Amino acid sequence: MRMKVHKCIPALLLTLLTGCGLAPPAQPAPVPVSTPAPGAVSTVIDALGEPRPEDTGAHYDRDAWGDWATGDNGCTTRELVLRRDGRQVTVDDSCRPSCPTEACWTSPYDGVAVSDARELQIDHIVPVAEANRSGARHWSAEQRQAFYNDPDNLVAVSKAANSQKSDDDPAEWRPADSYACQYATTYATVKTKYGLAADADEVAALRAMATACPAS
């Protein structure tokens, strides 16, 4: 599959990161955690198609996926995700975020409240290594960089939670129950977006997490 790679990074960070549109507000509102109903999540999981085994023979080189992109406004993807996921976050002229209150972030993976951005890491919900073994073997450098910086697949979390998750898939790791529904939905959506495979264990784990979604 060949993805169309745009010059500007997709979704929410398009205008912020590359200067493709209007300048961002000083304090953007945090993105609310949505909680789809089980039926809606099941539809998203169904879109993954039939389970397929992982490409365990795919060579993985972390350096081949690049790093955070920096836009014309000087802000990196990391800085912009920190602003998006926080509450009452302030930034200086160099895009560095800070927290003027007791806690501006809540790590959704483990519920930890954080006031210092340096204590947060930006996690790929579908890990880069997981993408590599799920169908990205022959991606171009531009495709890998686009995936790495896609805000749809990024979330600010505590260092401890990110370390615990590592590059595990849903069959090997799950977040706090309060985030399980959103995690399963986002994971399946991102995999479908990039045409990545999910094996039988992953699909079973995603369906188990879907039970955490509200009934209505």
C-alpha positions in Angstrom: 0.0 0.0 0.0 1.3 3.4 -0.8 0.1 6.3 1.3 -0.2 9.8 0.1 2.2 11.9 2.2 1.2 15.6 2.5 3.7 18.3 2.9 1.9 19.3 6.1 1.4 17.0 9.0 -2.2 15.7 9.2 -5.2 16.3 11.5 -5.1 18.6 14.5 -1.5 19.7 14.2 -1.7 20.7 10.5 -2.0 24.4 11.0 0.0 24.5 14.2 3.1 22.7 13.1 3.6 23.8 9.5 2.0 27.2 9.3 -0.4 26.0 6.7 -3.2 28.1 8.2 -4.1 30.4 11.0 -1.7 30.9 14.0 -2.7 28.8 17.1 -4.4 30.4 20.1 -2.2 31.0 23.2 -4.0 28.3 25.2 -5.7 25.7 23.0 -8.4 23.7 24.8 -7.4 20.1 25.7 -8.8 17.4 23.5 -11.6 15.7 25.4 -11.4 11.9 25.9 -14.3 10.5 24.0 -16.0 7.3 25.1 -17.7 5.6 22.1 -20.4 3.0 22.8 -19.4 -0.7 22.5 -21.2 -1.0 19.1 -19.3 1.9 17.7 -16.0 0.5 18.8 -16.8 -3.0 17.4 -17.4 -1.4 14.0 -14.0 0.3 14.2 -12.3 -3.0 15.2 -14.2 -4.8 12.4 -12.6 -2.4 9.9 -9.3 -4.0 10.7 -10.4 -6.9 8.6 -9.4 -10.5 9.1 -6.5 -11.1 11.6 -3.1 -11.5 10.0 0.1 -12.7 11.5 2.9 -10.2 12.2 5.8 -9.7 9.9 8.3 -10.9 12.4 11.1 -10.9 9.8 10.8 -7.2 9.1 14.1 -5.4 10.0 13.5 -2.7 12.5 15.8 0.4 12.7 14.4 3.0 15.1 16.6 5.7 13.6 14.9 5.2 10.2 11.7 6.7 11.5 13.1 10.1 12.2 12.3 12.4 15.1 9.8 15.1 16.0 9.2 17.5 13.1 9.6 21.2 13.6 7.3 23.6 11.8 7.9 27.0 10.4 6.7 28.5 13.7 9.5 26.7 15.5 7.3 24.3 17.5 8.0 20.6 17.5 5.3 17.9 17.4 6.1 17.1 21.1 5.5 20.7 22.2 2.2 20.9 20.3 0.9 17.6 21.7 1.8 18.8 25.2 -0.3 21.9 24.6 -3.1 19.9 23.1 -3.3 17.4 25.9 -2.9 19.9 28.8 -5.1 22.2 30.7 -4.2 25.9 31.2 -0.8 25.3 29.7 1.3 28.4 29.0 4.1 28.6 26.4 7.0 30.9 25.9 8.3 32.4 22.7 10.3 29.2 22.0 7.1 27.0 22.3 8.3 25.5 25.6 5.2 24.6 27.7 4.9 25.2 31.4 2.2 24.7 34.0 1.0 27.7 36.2 -1.3 25.4 38.2 -0.9 22.4 40.5 -1.3 20.0 37.6 -1.9 20.7 33.9 -1.8 17.2 32.6 -3.3 13.8 33.5 -1.6 10.8 32.0 -4.5 8.8 30.6 -2.6 5.5 30.7 -2.3 5.5 34.5 -4.2 8.5 35.8 -1.1 10.3 37.2 -1.4 14.1 37.5 1.7 16.0 36.2 2.7 19.6 36.5 6.2 19.5 34.9 6.2 18.8 31.2 9.7 17.3 31.5 8.0 14.4 33.4 5.9 13.5 30.4 6.7 11.5 27.3 4.8 11.5 24.0 3.7 8.0 23.2 2.8 6.4 19.9 -0.5 4.5 20.7 0.4 2.1 17.9 4.1 1.8 18.6 6.6 2.4 15.9 8.0 -1.0 16.2 4.5 -2.5 16.1 3.8 -0.6 12.8 7.1 -1.9 11.4 6.1 -5.5 12.0 2.4 -4.9 10.9 3.0 -3.9 7.3 5.4 -1.0 7.2 8.4 -3.0 6.0 8.5 -1.2 2.6 7.4 2.3 3.6 9.4 5.2 2.3 11.2 7.6 4.7 8.5 10.2 4.1 5.8 7.7 5.1 7.7 6.7 8.2 8.1 10.3 9.2 4.4 11.1 8.6 3.4 8.2 10.9 5.9 9.2 13.5 4.5 12.7 13.7 0.8 11.9 13.2 -1.1 13.5 16.2 -3.9 11.0 15.8 -1.5 8.4 17.2 0.1 10.5 19.9 -0.7 11.1 23.6 1.2 12.7 26.5 1.7 10.2 29.3 3.9 9.7 32.3 7.4 8.3 31.9 6.5 5.3 34.0 3.5 4.4 31.9 5.4 4.8 28.7 8.2 2.7 29.9 5.8 0.0 31.0 4.0 -0.1 27.7 7.2 0.0 25.6 6.3 -1.3 22.1 3.7 -3.8 23.4 0.5 -4.3 21.5 -3.0 -4.6 23.2 -2.5 -8.3 23.7 0.5 -7.6 25.9 -0.5 -4.3 27.6 -3.6 -2.3 28.5 -4.0 1.1 30.1 -6.2 2.0 33.1 -9.8 0.9 32.6 -10.8 4.6 32.4 -8.9 4.9 29.1 -9.3 1.4 27.7 -12.2 2.3 25.5 -10.5 5.3 23.9 -7.2 3.4 23.6 -8.9 0.5 21.8 -10.7 2.9 19.5 -7.7 4.9 18.6 -5.4 1.9 18.2 -7.8 0.2 15.7 -8.5 3.5 13.9 -4.8 4.2 13.4 -4.0 0.7 12.2 -6.9 0.9 9.7 -5.8 4.4 8.6 -2.3 3.1 7.6 -3.4 -0.3 6.3 -1.6 -2.1 9.1 -2.4 -5.7 10.1 -3.7 -6.9 13.5 -3.1 -10.5 14.6 -5.8 -12.6 16.3 -4.5 -11.9 19.8 -4.6 -8.1 19.2 -8.1 -8.2 17.9 -9.3 -10.3 20.9 -7.7 -7.9 23.3 -9.2 -4.9 21.6 -12.7 -6.5 21.8 -12.1 -7.2 25.5 -11.3 -3.5 26.0 -14.4 -2.5 24.1 -16.4 -3.8 27.1 -15.1 -0.8 29.0 -17.1 1.5 26.7 -20.3 3.0 28.1 -23.5 1.3 27.1 -24.9 4.5 25.5 
